């Protein structure tokens, strides 16, 4: 499964989430440290480039 890397905008922590691409489109990712949902996906060579405007 692809590994998605996210950065929390609040606590600036980088964390990884392993999930399928199908899950990635429906799953609300939140920071495991502060549990906020204000996270930004980091671009990694493994992840497909998806422009999400929502
Ligand atoms: Zn956080």
mmCIF file of the protein (N, C-alpha, C, O) and its ligand, coordinates in Angstrom:
data_MODEL
# 
_entry.id   MODEL 
# 
loop_
_entity.id 
_entity.type 
_entity.pdbx_number_of_molecules 
1 polymer     1 
2 non-polymer 1 
# 
_entity_poly.entity_id                      1 
_entity_poly.type                           'polypeptide(L)' 
_entity_poly.nstd_linkage                   no 
_entity_poly.nstd_monomer                   no 
_entity_poly.pdbx_seq_one_letter_code       
;(UNK)(UNK)(UNK)(UNK)(UNK)(UNK)(UNK)(UNK)(UNK)(UNK)(UNK)(UNK)(UNK)(UNK)(UNK)(UNK)
(UNK)(UNK)(UNK)(UNK)(UNK)(UNK)(UNK)(UNK)(UNK)(UNK)(UNK)(UNK)(UNK)(UNK)(UNK)(UNK)
(UNK)(UNK)(UNK)(UNK)(UNK)(UNK)(UNK)(UNK)(UNK)(UNK)(UNK)(UNK)(UNK)(UNK)(UNK)(UNK)
(UNK)(UNK)(UNK)(UNK)(UNK)(UNK)
;
_entity_poly.pdbx_seq_one_letter_code_can   XXXXXXXXXXXXXXXXXXXXXXXXXXXXXXXXXXXXXXXXXXXXXXXXXXXXXX 
_entity_poly.pdbx_strand_id                 A 
# 
loop_
_entity_poly_seq.entity_id 
_entity_poly_seq.num 
_entity_poly_seq.mon_id 
_entity_poly_seq.hetero 
1 1  UNK n 
1 2  UNK n 
1 3  UNK n 
1 4  UNK n 
1 5  UNK n 
1 6  UNK n 
1 7  UNK n 
1 8  UNK n 
1 9  UNK n 
1 10 UNK n 
1 11 UNK n 
1 12 UNK n 
1 13 UNK n 
1 14 UNK n 
1 15 UNK n 
1 16 UNK n 
1 17 UNK n 
1 18 UNK n 
1 19 UNK n 
1 20 UNK n 
1 21 UNK n 
1 22 UNK n 
1 23 UNK n 
1 24 UNK n 
1 25 UNK n 
1 26 UNK n 
1 27 UNK n 
1 28 UNK n 
1 29 UNK n 
1 30 UNK n 
1 31 UNK n 
1 32 UNK n 
1 33 UNK n 
1 34 UNK n 
1 35 UNK n 
1 36 UNK n 
1 37 UNK n 
1 38 UNK n 
1 39 UNK n 
1 40 UNK n 
1 41 UNK n 
1 42 UNK n 
1 43 UNK n 
1 44 UNK n 
1 45 UNK n 
1 46 UNK n 
1 47 UNK n 
1 48 UNK n 
1 49 UNK n 
1 50 UNK n 
1 51 UNK n 
1 52 UNK n 
1 53 UNK n 
1 54 UNK n 
# 
loop_
_struct_asym.id 
_struct_asym.entity_id 
A 1 
B 2 
# 
loop_
_chem_comp.id 
_chem_comp.type 
_chem_comp.mon_nstd_flag 
UNK 'L-peptide linking' . 
ZN  non-polymer         . 
# 
_pdbx_entity_nonpoly.entity_id   2 
_pdbx_entity_nonpoly.name        ? 
_pdbx_entity_nonpoly.comp_id     ZN 
# 
_pdbx_nonpoly_scheme.asym_id         B 
_pdbx_nonpoly_scheme.entity_id       2 
_pdbx_nonpoly_scheme.mon_id          ZN 
_pdbx_nonpoly_scheme.ndb_seq_num     1 
_pdbx_nonpoly_scheme.pdb_seq_num     101 
_pdbx_nonpoly_scheme.auth_seq_num    101 
_pdbx_nonpoly_scheme.pdb_mon_id      ZN 
_pdbx_nonpoly_scheme.auth_mon_id     ZN 
_pdbx_nonpoly_scheme.pdb_strand_id   A 
_pdbx_nonpoly_scheme.pdb_ins_code    . 
# 
loop_
_atom_site.group_PDB 
_atom_site.id 
_atom_site.type_symbol 
_atom_site.label_atom_id 
_atom_site.label_alt_id 
_atom_site.label_comp_id 
_atom_site.label_asym_id 
_atom_site.label_entity_id 
_atom_site.label_seq_id 
_atom_site.pdbx_PDB_ins_code 
_atom_site.Cartn_x 
_atom_site.Cartn_y 
_atom_site.Cartn_z 
_atom_site.occupancy 
_atom_site.B_iso_or_equiv 
_atom_site.pdbx_formal_charge 
_atom_site.auth_seq_id 
_atom_site.auth_comp_id 
_atom_site.auth_asym_id 
_atom_site.auth_atom_id 
_atom_site.pdbx_PDB_model_num 
ATOM   1   N  N  . UNK A 1 1  ? 0.849   -1.205 0.000  1.00 0.00 ? 1   UNK A N  1 
ATOM   2   C  CA . UNK A 1 1  ? 0.000   0.000  0.000  1.00 0.00 ? 1   UNK A CA 1 
ATOM   3   C  C  . UNK A 1 1  ? 0.876   1.243  0.000  1.00 0.00 ? 1   UNK A C  1 
ATOM   4   O  O  . UNK A 1 1  ? 1.960   1.256  0.583  1.00 0.00 ? 1   UNK A O  1 
ATOM   5   N  N  . UNK A 1 2  ? 0.401   2.260  -0.646 1.00 0.00 ? 2   UNK A N  1 
ATOM   6   C  CA . UNK A 1 2  ? 1.162   3.514  -0.662 1.00 0.00 ? 2   UNK A CA 1 
ATOM   7   C  C  . UNK A 1 2  ? 1.242   4.139  0.726  1.00 0.00 ? 2   UNK A C  1 
ATOM   8   O  O  . UNK A 1 2  ? 0.353   3.991  1.564  1.00 0.00 ? 2   UNK A O  1 
ATOM   9   N  N  . UNK A 1 3  ? 2.331   4.830  0.920  1.00 0.00 ? 3   UNK A N  1 
ATOM   10  C  CA . UNK A 1 3  ? 2.506   5.567  2.166  1.00 0.00 ? 3   UNK A CA 1 
ATOM   11  C  C  . UNK A 1 3  ? 2.317   7.047  1.877  1.00 0.00 ? 3   UNK A C  1 
ATOM   12  O  O  . UNK A 1 3  ? 3.003   7.615  1.028  1.00 0.00 ? 3   UNK A O  1 
ATOM   13  N  N  . UNK A 1 4  ? 1.397   7.658  2.575  1.00 0.00 ? 4   UNK A N  1 
ATOM   14  C  CA . UNK A 1 4  ? 1.140   9.076  2.393  1.00 0.00 ? 4   UNK A CA 1 
ATOM   15  C  C  . UNK A 1 4  ? 1.774   9.845  3.534  1.00 0.00 ? 4   UNK A C  1 
ATOM   16  O  O  . UNK A 1 4  ? 1.628   9.492  4.704  1.00 0.00 ? 4   UNK A O  1 
ATOM   17  N  N  . UNK A 1 5  ? 2.469   10.887 3.176  1.00 0.00 ? 5   UNK A N  1 
ATOM   18  C  CA . UNK A 1 5  ? 3.138   11.689 4.182  1.00 0.00 ? 5   UNK A CA 1 
ATOM   19  C  C  . UNK A 1 5  ? 2.391   13.004 4.351  1.00 0.00 ? 5   UNK A C  1 
ATOM   20  O  O  . UNK A 1 5  ? 2.062   13.690 3.383  1.00 0.00 ? 5   UNK A O  1 
ATOM   21  N  N  . UNK A 1 6  ? 2.138   13.324 5.592  1.00 0.00 ? 6   UNK A N  1 
ATOM   22  C  CA . UNK A 1 6  ? 1.408   14.547 5.902  1.00 0.00 ? 6   UNK A CA 1 
ATOM   23  C  C  . UNK A 1 6  ? 2.180   15.385 6.898  1.00 0.00 ? 6   UNK A C  1 
ATOM   24  O  O  . UNK A 1 6  ? 2.969   14.882 7.698  1.00 0.00 ? 6   UNK A O  1 
ATOM   25  N  N  . UNK A 1 7  ? 1.924   16.682 6.822  1.00 0.00 ? 7   UNK A N  1 
ATOM   26  C  CA . UNK A 1 7  ? 2.479   17.574 7.825  1.00 0.00 ? 7   UNK A CA 1 
ATOM   27  C  C  . UNK A 1 7  ? 1.333   18.279 8.523  1.00 0.00 ? 7   UNK A C  1 
ATOM   28  O  O  . UNK A 1 7  ? 0.432   18.823 7.884  1.00 0.00 ? 7   UNK A O  1 
ATOM   29  N  N  . UNK A 1 8  ? 1.383   18.259 9.834  1.00 0.00 ? 8   UNK A N  1 
ATOM   30  C  CA . UNK A 1 8  ? 0.380   18.969 10.605 1.00 0.00 ? 8   UNK A CA 1 
ATOM   31  C  C  . UNK A 1 8  ? 0.734   20.451 10.622 1.00 0.00 ? 8   UNK A C  1 
ATOM   32  O  O  . UNK A 1 8  ? 1.866   20.834 10.920 1.00 0.00 ? 8   UNK A O  1 
ATOM   33  N  N  . UNK A 1 9  ? -0.252  21.270 10.300 1.00 0.00 ? 9   UNK A N  1 
ATOM   34  C  CA . UNK A 1 9  ? 0.014   22.709 10.253 1.00 0.00 ? 9   UNK A CA 1 
ATOM   35  C  C  . UNK A 1 9  ? 0.069   23.324 11.648 1.00 0.00 ? 9   UNK A C  1 
ATOM   36  O  O  . UNK A 1 9  ? 0.607   24.415 11.839 1.00 0.00 ? 9   UNK A O  1 
ATOM   37  N  N  . UNK A 1 10 ? -0.481  22.626 12.593 1.00 0.00 ? 10  UNK A N  1 
ATOM   38  C  CA . UNK A 1 10 ? -0.489  23.166 13.954 1.00 0.00 ? 10  UNK A CA 1 
ATOM   39  C  C  . UNK A 1 10 ? 0.794   22.842 14.706 1.00 0.00 ? 10  UNK A C  1 
ATOM   40  O  O  . UNK A 1 10 ? 1.467   23.736 15.220 1.00 0.00 ? 10  UNK A O  1 
ATOM   41  N  N  . UNK A 1 11 ? 1.125   21.565 14.765 1.00 0.00 ? 11  UNK A N  1 
ATOM   42  C  CA . UNK A 1 11 ? 2.295   21.187 15.563 1.00 0.00 ? 11  UNK A CA 1 
ATOM   43  C  C  . UNK A 1 11 ? 3.504   20.873 14.694 1.00 0.00 ? 11  UNK A C  1 
ATOM   44  O  O  . UNK A 1 11 ? 4.562   20.499 15.201 1.00 0.00 ? 11  UNK A O  1 
ATOM   45  N  N  . UNK A 1 12 ? 3.342   21.028 13.375 1.00 0.00 ? 12  UNK A N  1 
ATOM   46  C  CA . UNK A 1 12 ? 4.458   20.894 12.438 1.00 0.00 ? 12  UNK A CA 1 
ATOM   47  C  C  . UNK A 1 12 ? 5.077   19.512 12.422 1.00 0.00 ? 12  UNK A C  1 
ATOM   48  O  O  . UNK A 1 12 ? 6.225   19.337 12.012 1.00 0.00 ? 12  UNK A O  1 
ATOM   49  N  N  . UNK A 1 13 ? 4.325   18.552 12.861 1.00 0.00 ? 13  UNK A N  1 
ATOM   50  C  CA . UNK A 1 13 ? 4.833   17.194 12.852 1.00 0.00 ? 13  UNK A CA 1 
ATOM   51  C  C  . UNK A 1 13 ? 4.598   16.544 11.490 1.00 0.00 ? 13  UNK A C  1 
ATOM   52  O  O  . UNK A 1 13 ? 3.553   16.722 10.865 1.00 0.00 ? 13  UNK A O  1 
ATOM   53  N  N  . UNK A 1 14 ? 5.585   15.800 11.058 1.00 0.00 ? 14  UNK A N  1 
ATOM   54  C  CA . UNK A 1 14 ? 5.432   15.002 9.846  1.00 0.00 ? 14  UNK A CA 1 
ATOM   55  C  C  . UNK A 1 14 ? 5.052   13.589 10.265 1.00 0.00 ? 14  UNK A C  1 
ATOM   56  O  O  . UNK A 1 14 ? 5.685   12.987 11.132 1.00 0.00 ? 14  UNK A O  1 
ATOM   57  N  N  . UNK A 1 15 ? 4.023   13.085 9.642  1.00 0.00 ? 15  UNK A N  1 
ATOM   58  C  CA . UNK A 1 15 ? 3.633   11.720 9.951  1.00 0.00 ? 15  UNK A CA 1 
ATOM   59  C  C  . UNK A 1 15 ? 3.190   11.012 8.684  1.00 0.00 ? 15  UNK A C  1 
ATOM   60  O  O  . UNK A 1 15 ? 2.823   11.636 7.689  1.00 0.00 ? 15  UNK A O  1 
ATOM   61  N  N  . UNK A 1 16 ? 3.236   9.709  8.751  1.00 0.00 ? 16  UNK A N  1 
ATOM   62  C  CA . UNK A 1 16 ? 2.899   8.916  7.584  1.00 0.00 ? 16  UNK A CA 1 
ATOM   63  C  C  . UNK A 1 16 ? 1.633   8.118  7.834  1.00 0.00 ? 16  UNK A C  1 
ATOM   64  O  O  . UNK A 1 16 ? 1.383   7.627  8.935  1.00 0.00 ? 16  UNK A O  1 
ATOM   65  N  N  . UNK A 1 17 ? 0.853   8.007  6.786  1.00 0.00 ? 17  UNK A N  1 
ATOM   66  C  CA . UNK A 1 17 ? -0.369  7.218  6.863  1.00 0.00 ? 17  UNK A CA 1 
ATOM   67  C  C  . UNK A 1 17 ? -0.333  6.191  5.740  1.00 0.00 ? 17  UNK A C  1 
ATOM   68  O  O  . UNK A 1 17 ? -0.162  6.534  4.570  1.00 0.00 ? 17  UNK A O  1 
ATOM   69  N  N  . UNK A 1 18 ? -0.492  4.956  6.106  1.00 0.00 ? 18  UNK A N  1 
ATOM   70  C  CA . UNK A 1 18 ? -0.522  3.892  5.104  1.00 0.00 ? 18  UNK A CA 1 
ATOM   71  C  C  . UNK A 1 18 ? -1.966  3.541  4.807  1.00 0.00 ? 18  UNK A C  1 
ATOM   72  O  O  . UNK A 1 18 ? -2.713  3.106  5.683  1.00 0.00 ? 18  UNK A O  1 
ATOM   73  N  N  . UNK A 1 19 ? -2.338  3.738  3.568  1.00 0.00 ? 19  UNK A N  1 
ATOM   74  C  CA . UNK A 1 19 ? -3.700  3.402  3.166  1.00 0.00 ? 19  UNK A CA 1 
ATOM   75  C  C  . UNK A 1 19 ? -3.748  3.242  1.660  1.00 0.00 ? 19  UNK A C  1 
ATOM   76  O  O  . UNK A 1 19 ? -2.859  3.696  0.939  1.00 0.00 ? 19  UNK A O  1 
ATOM   77  N  N  . UNK A 1 20 ? -4.794  2.595  1.205  1.00 0.00 ? 20  UNK A N  1 
ATOM   78  C  CA . UNK A 1 20 ? -4.930  2.426  -0.235 1.00 0.00 ? 20  UNK A CA 1 
ATOM   79  C  C  . UNK A 1 20 ? -5.331  3.747  -0.879 1.00 0.00 ? 20  UNK A C  1 
ATOM   80  O  O  . UNK A 1 20 ? -5.771  4.673  -0.197 1.00 0.00 ? 20  UNK A O  1 
ATOM   81  N  N  . UNK A 1 21 ? -5.174  3.826  -2.194 1.00 0.00 ? 21  UNK A N  1 
ATOM   82  C  CA . UNK A 1 21 ? -5.540  5.055  -2.881 1.00 0.00 ? 21  UNK A CA 1 
ATOM   83  C  C  . UNK A 1 21 ? -7.036  5.311  -2.764 1.00 0.00 ? 21  UNK A C  1 
ATOM   84  O  O  . UNK A 1 21 ? -7.477  6.459  -2.704 1.00 0.00 ? 21  UNK A O  1 
ATOM   85  N  N  . UNK A 1 22 ? -7.812  4.232  -2.732 1.00 0.00 ? 22  UNK A N  1 
ATOM   86  C  CA . UNK A 1 22 ? -9.256  4.382  -2.564 1.00 0.00 ? 22  UNK A CA 1 
ATOM   87  C  C  . UNK A 1 22 ? -9.572  4.956  -1.188 1.00 0.00 ? 22  UNK A C  1 
ATOM   88  O  O  . UNK A 1 22 ? -10.434 5.823  -1.044 1.00 0.00 ? 22  UNK A O  1 
ATOM   89  N  N  . UNK A 1 23 ? -8.872  4.466  -0.198 1.00 0.00 ? 23  UNK A N  1 
ATOM   90  C  CA . UNK A 1 23 ? -9.084  4.977  1.155  1.00 0.00 ? 23  UNK A CA 1 
ATOM   91  C  C  . UNK A 1 23 ? -8.660  6.431  1.254  1.00 0.00 ? 23  UNK A C  1 
ATOM   92  O  O  . UNK A 1 23 ? -9.285  7.227  1.956  1.00 0.00 ? 23  UNK A O  1 
ATOM   93  N  N  . UNK A 1 24 ? -7.596  6.767  0.546  1.00 0.00 ? 24  UNK A N  1 
ATOM   94  C  CA . UNK A 1 24 ? -7.061  8.123  0.627  1.00 0.00 ? 24  UNK A CA 1 
ATOM   95  C  C  . UNK A 1 24 ? -8.063  9.165  0.153  1.00 0.00 ? 24  UNK A C  1 
ATOM   96  O  O  . UNK A 1 24 ? -8.036  10.312 0.601  1.00 0.00 ? 24  UNK A O  1 
ATOM   97  N  N  . UNK A 1 25 ? -8.937  8.767  -0.745 1.00 0.00 ? 25  UNK A N  1 
ATOM   98  C  CA . UNK A 1 25 ? -9.897  9.725  -1.279 1.00 0.00 ? 25  UNK A CA 1 
ATOM   99  C  C  . UNK A 1 25 ? -11.078 9.949  -0.341 1.00 0.00 ? 25  UNK A C  1 
ATOM   100 O  O  . UNK A 1 25 ? -11.775 10.960 -0.431 1.00 0.00 ? 25  UNK A O  1 
ATOM   101 N  N  . UNK A 1 26 ? -11.289 9.005  0.549  1.00 0.00 ? 26  UNK A N  1 
ATOM   102 C  CA . UNK A 1 26 ? -12.461 9.118  1.422  1.00 0.00 ? 26  UNK A CA 1 
ATOM   103 C  C  . UNK A 1 26 ? -12.105 9.306  2.887  1.00 0.00 ? 26  UNK A C  1 
ATOM   104 O  O  . UNK A 1 26 ? -12.941 9.700  3.700  1.00 0.00 ? 26  UNK A O  1 
ATOM   105 N  N  . UNK A 1 27 ? -10.859 9.019  3.208  1.00 0.00 ? 27  UNK A N  1 
ATOM   106 C  CA . UNK A 1 27 ? -10.464 9.064  4.608  1.00 0.00 ? 27  UNK A CA 1 
ATOM   107 C  C  . UNK A 1 27 ? -10.059 10.476 5.022  1.00 0.00 ? 27  UNK A C  1 
ATOM   108 O  O  . UNK A 1 27 ? -9.277  11.136 4.337  1.00 0.00 ? 27  UNK A O  1 
ATOM   109 N  N  . UNK A 1 28 ? -10.590 10.917 6.125  1.00 0.00 ? 28  UNK A N  1 
ATOM   110 C  CA . UNK A 1 28 ? -10.193 12.202 6.679  1.00 0.00 ? 28  UNK A CA 1 
ATOM   111 C  C  . UNK A 1 28 ? -8.974  11.980 7.566  1.00 0.00 ? 28  UNK A C  1 
ATOM   112 O  O  . UNK A 1 28 ? -9.040  11.330 8.609  1.00 0.00 ? 28  UNK A O  1 
ATOM   113 N  N  . UNK A 1 29 ? -7.868  12.541 7.111  1.00 0.00 ? 29  UNK A N  1 
ATOM   114 C  CA . UNK A 1 29 ? -6.630  12.335 7.848  1.00 0.00 ? 29  UNK A CA 1 
ATOM   115 C  C  . UNK A 1 29 ? -6.489  13.390 8.933  1.00 0.00 ? 29  UNK A C  1 
ATOM   116 O  O  . UNK A 1 29 ? -6.723  14.575 8.699  1.00 0.00 ? 29  UNK A O  1 
ATOM   117 N  N  . UNK A 1 30 ? -6.114  12.956 10.085 1.00 0.00 ? 30  UNK A N  1 
ATOM   118 C  CA . UNK A 1 30 ? -5.870  13.910 11.158 1.00 0.00 ? 30  UNK A CA 1 
ATOM   119 C  C  . UNK A 1 30 ? -4.547  13.622 11.827 1.00 0.00 ? 30  UNK A C  1 
ATOM   120 O  O  . UNK A 1 30 ? -4.017  12.513 11.762 1.00 0.00 ? 30  UNK A O  1 
ATOM   121 N  N  . UNK A 1 31 ? -4.036  14.636 12.464 1.00 0.00 ? 31  UNK A N  1 
ATOM   122 C  CA . UNK A 1 31 ? -2.735  14.529 13.115 1.00 0.00 ? 31  UNK A CA 1 
ATOM   123 C  C  . UNK A 1 31 ? -2.807  13.582 14.321 1.00 0.00 ? 31  UNK A C  1 
ATOM   124 O  O  . UNK A 1 31 ? -3.676  13.724 15.181 1.00 0.00 ? 31  UNK A O  1 
ATOM   125 N  N  . UNK A 1 32 ? -1.895  12.630 14.370 1.00 0.00 ? 32  UNK A N  1 
ATOM   126 C  CA . UNK A 1 32 ? -1.895  11.684 15.490 1.00 0.00 ? 32  UNK A CA 1 
ATOM   127 C  C  . UNK A 1 32 ? -1.389  12.303 16.788 1.00 0.00 ? 32  UNK A C  1 
ATOM   128 O  O  . UNK A 1 32 ? -1.565  11.724 17.860 1.00 0.00 ? 32  UNK A O  1 
ATOM   129 N  N  . UNK A 1 33 ? -0.773  13.453 16.700 1.00 0.00 ? 33  UNK A N  1 
ATOM   130 C  CA . UNK A 1 33 ? -0.231  14.085 17.900 1.00 0.00 ? 33  UNK A CA 1 
ATOM   131 C  C  . UNK A 1 33 ? -1.260  15.003 18.548 1.00 0.00 ? 33  UNK A C  1 
ATOM   132 O  O  . UNK A 1 33 ? -1.543  14.886 19.740 1.00 0.00 ? 33  UNK A O  1 
ATOM   133 N  N  . UNK A 1 34 ? -1.811  15.908 17.765 1.00 0.00 ? 34  UNK A N  1 
ATOM   134 C  CA . UNK A 1 34 ? -2.755  16.862 18.348 1.00 0.00 ? 34  UNK A CA 1 
ATOM   135 C  C  . UNK A 1 34 ? -4.190  16.615 17.872 1.00 0.00 ? 34  UNK A C  1 
ATOM   136 O  O  . UNK A 1 34 ? -5.116  17.323 18.268 1.00 0.00 ? 34  UNK A O  1 
ATOM   137 N  N  . UNK A 1 35 ? -4.357  15.616 17.030 1.00 0.00 ? 35  UNK A N  1 
ATOM   138 C  CA . UNK A 1 35 ? -5.660  15.180 16.511 1.00 0.00 ? 35  UNK A CA 1 
ATOM   139 C  C  . UNK A 1 35 ? -6.418  16.245 15.711 1.00 0.00 ? 35  UNK A C  1 
ATOM   140 O  O  . UNK A 1 35 ? -7.615  16.092 15.471 1.00 0.00 ? 35  UNK A O  1 
ATOM   141 N  N  . UNK A 1 36 ? -5.757  17.295 15.306 1.00 0.00 ? 36  UNK A N  1 
ATOM   142 C  CA . UNK A 1 36 ? -6.438  18.261 14.470 1.00 0.00 ? 36  UNK A CA 1 
ATOM   143 C  C  . UNK A 1 36 ? -6.443  17.767 13.020 1.00 0.00 ? 36  UNK A C  1 
ATOM   144 O  O  . UNK A 1 36 ? -5.623  16.933 12.635 1.00 0.00 ? 36  UNK A O  1 
ATOM   145 N  N  . UNK A 1 37 ? -7.357  18.283 12.241 1.00 0.00 ? 37  UNK A N  1 
ATOM   146 C  CA . UNK A 1 37 ? -7.458  17.856 10.847 1.00 0.00 ? 37  UNK A CA 1 
ATOM   147 C  C  . UNK A 1 37 ? -6.795  18.849 9.905  1.00 0.00 ? 37  UNK A C  1 
ATOM   148 O  O  . UNK A 1 37 ? -6.947  18.756 8.688  1.00 0.00 ? 37  UNK A O  1 
ATOM   149 N  N  . UNK A 1 38 ? -6.085  19.766 10.451 1.00 0.00 ? 38  UNK A N  1 
ATOM   150 C  CA . UNK A 1 38 ? -5.421  20.775 9.637  1.00 0.00 ? 38  UNK A CA 1 
ATOM   151 C  C  . UNK A 1 38 ? -4.060  20.250 9.185  1.00 0.00 ? 38  UNK A C  1 
ATOM   152 O  O  . UNK A 1 38 ? -3.010  20.714 9.629  1.00 0.00 ? 38  UNK A O  1 
ATOM   153 N  N  . UNK A 1 39 ? -4.115  19.279 8.298  1.00 0.00 ? 39  UNK A N  1 
ATOM   154 C  CA . UNK A 1 39 ? -2.890  18.652 7.832  1.00 0.00 ? 39  UNK A CA 1 
ATOM   155 C  C  . UNK A 1 39 ? -2.741  18.858 6.336  1.00 0.00 ? 39  UNK A C  1 
ATOM   156 O  O  . UNK A 1 39 ? -3.723  19.026 5.613  1.00 0.00 ? 39  UNK A O  1 
ATOM   157 N  N  . UNK A 1 40 ? -1.506  18.842 5.890  1.00 0.00 ? 40  UNK A N  1 
ATOM   158 C  CA . UNK A 1 40 ? -1.224  19.035 4.478  1.00 0.00 ? 40  UNK A CA 1 
ATOM   159 C  C  . UNK A 1 40 ? -0.421  17.847 3.969  1.00 0.00 ? 40  UNK A C  1 
ATOM   160 O  O  . UNK A 1 40 ? 0.573   17.445 4.575  1.00 0.00 ? 40  UNK A O  1 
ATOM   161 N  N  . UNK A 1 41 ? -0.859  17.303 2.867  1.00 0.00 ? 41  UNK A N  1 
ATOM   162 C  CA . UNK A 1 41 ? -0.149  16.164 2.321  1.00 0.00 ? 41  UNK A CA 1 
ATOM   163 C  C  . UNK A 1 41 ? 1.169   16.596 1.692  1.00 0.00 ? 41  UNK A C  1 
ATOM   164 O  O  . UNK A 1 41 ? 1.240   17.570 0.943  1.00 0.00 ? 41  UNK A O  1 
ATOM   165 N  N  . UNK A 1 42 ? 2.195   15.845 2.020  1.00 0.00 ? 42  UNK A N  1 
ATOM   166 C  CA . UNK A 1 42 ? 3.495   16.111 1.435  1.00 0.00 ? 42  UNK A CA 1 
ATOM   167 C  C  . UNK A 1 42 ? 3.633   15.300 0.156  1.00 0.00 ? 42  UNK A C  1 
ATOM   168 O  O  . UNK A 1 42 ? 3.091   14.202 0.032  1.00 0.00 ? 42  UNK A O  1 
ATOM   169 N  N  . UNK A 1 43 ? 4.365   15.863 -0.784 1.00 0.00 ? 43  UNK A N  1 
ATOM   170 C  CA . UNK A 1 43 ? 4.556   15.140 -2.016 1.00 0.00 ? 43  UNK A CA 1 
ATOM   171 C  C  . UNK A 1 43 ? 5.747   14.209 -1.891 1.00 0.00 ? 43  UNK A C  1 
ATOM   172 O  O  . UNK A 1 43 ? 6.871   14.631 -1.617 1.00 0.00 ? 43  UNK A O  1 
ATOM   173 N  N  . UNK A 1 44 ? 5.475   12.969 -2.094 1.00 0.00 ? 44  UNK A N  1 
ATOM   174 C  CA . UNK A 1 44 ? 6.540   11.986 -2.091 1.00 0.00 ? 44  UNK A CA 1 
ATOM   175 C  C  . UNK A 1 44 ? 6.537   11.294 -3.443 1.00 0.00 ? 44  UNK A C  1 
ATOM   176 O  O  . UNK A 1 44 ? 5.507   11.241 -4.116 1.00 0.00 ? 44  UNK A O  1 
ATOM   177 N  N  . UNK A 1 45 ? 7.677   10.769 -3.838 1.00 0.00 ? 45  UNK A N  1 
ATOM   178 C  CA . UNK A 1 45 ? 7.755   10.135 -5.154 1.00 0.00 ? 45  UNK A CA 1 
ATOM   179 C  C  . UNK A 1 45 ? 6.858   8.920  -5.279 1.00 0.00 ? 45  UNK A C  1 
ATOM   180 O  O  . UNK A 1 45 ? 6.534   8.481  -6.383 1.00 0.00 ? 45  UNK A O  1 
ATOM   181 N  N  . UNK A 1 46 ? 6.465   8.390  -4.154 1.00 0.00 ? 46  UNK A N  1 
ATOM   182 C  CA . UNK A 1 46 ? 5.654   7.190  -4.174 1.00 0.00 ? 46  UNK A CA 1 
ATOM   183 C  C  . UNK A 1 46 ? 4.183   7.491  -4.420 1.00 0.00 ? 46  UNK A C  1 
ATOM   184 O  O  . UNK A 1 46 ? 3.471   6.727  -5.072 1.00 0.00 ? 46  UNK A O  1 
ATOM   185 N  N  . UNK A 1 47 ? 3.757   8.609  -3.887 1.00 0.00 ? 47  UNK A N  1 
ATOM   186 C  CA . UNK A 1 47 ? 2.346   8.930  -3.988 1.00 0.00 ? 47  UNK A CA 1 
ATOM   187 C  C  . UNK A 1 47 ? 2.028   9.534  -5.348 1.00 0.00 ? 47  UNK A C  1 
ATOM   188 O  O  . UNK A 1 47 ? 2.836   10.266 -5.920 1.00 0.00 ? 47  UNK A O  1 
ATOM   189 N  N  . UNK A 1 48 ? 0.885   9.231  -5.839 1.00 0.00 ? 48  UNK A N  1 
ATOM   190 C  CA . UNK A 1 48 ? 0.446   9.824  -7.093 1.00 0.00 ? 48  UNK A CA 1 
ATOM   191 C  C  . UNK A 1 48 ? 0.177   11.306 -6.870 1.00 0.00 ? 48  UNK A C  1 
ATOM   192 O  O  . UNK A 1 48 ? -0.250  11.721 -5.793 1.00 0.00 ? 48  UNK A O  1 
ATOM   193 N  N  . UNK A 1 49 ? 0.430   12.083 -7.896 1.00 0.00 ? 49  UNK A N  1 
ATOM   194 C  CA . UNK A 1 49 ? 0.203   13.508 -7.785 1.00 0.00 ? 49  UNK A CA 1 
ATOM   195 C  C  . UNK A 1 49 ? -1.269  13.808 -8.002 1.00 0.00 ? 49  UNK A C  1 
ATOM   196 O  O  . UNK A 1 49 ? -1.804  13.626 -9.096 1.00 0.00 ? 49  UNK A O  1 
ATOM   197 N  N  . UNK A 1 50 ? -1.896  14.258 -6.966 1.00 0.00 ? 50  UNK A N  1 
ATOM   198 C  CA . UNK A 1 50 ? -3.313  14.567 -7.059 1.00 0.00 ? 50  UNK A CA 1 
ATOM   199 C  C  . UNK A 1 50 ? -3.543  15.983 -6.581 1.00 0.00 ? 50  UNK A C  1 
ATOM   200 O  O  . UNK A 1 50 ? -3.137  16.352 -5.479 1.00 0.00 ? 50  UNK A O  1 
ATOM   201 N  N  . UNK A 1 51 ? -4.181  16.758 -7.396 1.00 0.00 ? 51  UNK A N  1 
ATOM   202 C  CA . UNK A 1 51 ? -4.485  18.120 -7.014 1.00 0.00 ? 51  UNK A CA 1 
ATOM   203 C  C  . UNK A 1 51 ? -5.855  18.157 -6.369 1.00 0.00 ? 51  UNK A C  1 
ATOM   204 O  O  . UNK A 1 51 ? -6.874  17.973 -7.035 1.00 0.00 ? 51  UNK A O  1 
ATOM   205 N  N  . UNK A 1 52 ? -5.871  18.390 -5.106 1.00 0.00 ? 52  UNK A N  1 
ATOM   206 C  CA . UNK A 1 52 ? -7.148  18.436 -4.401 1.00 0.00 ? 52  UNK A CA 1 
ATOM   207 C  C  . UNK A 1 52 ? -7.431  19.860 -3.973 1.00 0.00 ? 52  UNK A C  1 
ATOM   208 O  O  . UNK A 1 52 ? -6.616  20.483 -3.292 1.00 0.00 ? 52  UNK A O  1 
ATOM   209 N  N  . UNK A 1 53 ? -8.565  20.368 -4.362 1.00 0.00 ? 53  UNK A N  1 
ATOM   210 C  CA . UNK A 1 53 ? -8.866  21.776 -4.111 1.00 0.00 ? 53  UNK A CA 1 
ATOM   211 C  C  . UNK A 1 53 ? -9.927  21.971 -3.044 1.00 0.00 ? 53  UNK A C  1 
ATOM   212 O  O  . UNK A 1 53 ? -10.506 23.051 -2.924 1.00 0.00 ? 53  UNK A O  1 
ATOM   213 N  N  . UNK A 1 54 ? -10.173 20.956 -2.294 1.00 0.00 ? 54  UNK A N  1 
ATOM   214 C  CA . UNK A 1 54 ? -11.223 21.090 -1.297 1.00 0.00 ? 54  UNK A CA 1 
ATOM   215 C  C  . UNK A 1 54 ? -10.634 21.290 0.083  1.00 0.00 ? 54  UNK A C  1 
ATOM   216 O  O  . UNK A 1 54 ? -11.374 21.423 1.058  1.00 0.00 ? 54  UNK A O  1 
HETATM 217 ZN ZN . ZN  B 2 .  ? -0.668  18.198 15.069 1.00 0.00 ? 101 ZN  A ZN 1 
# 
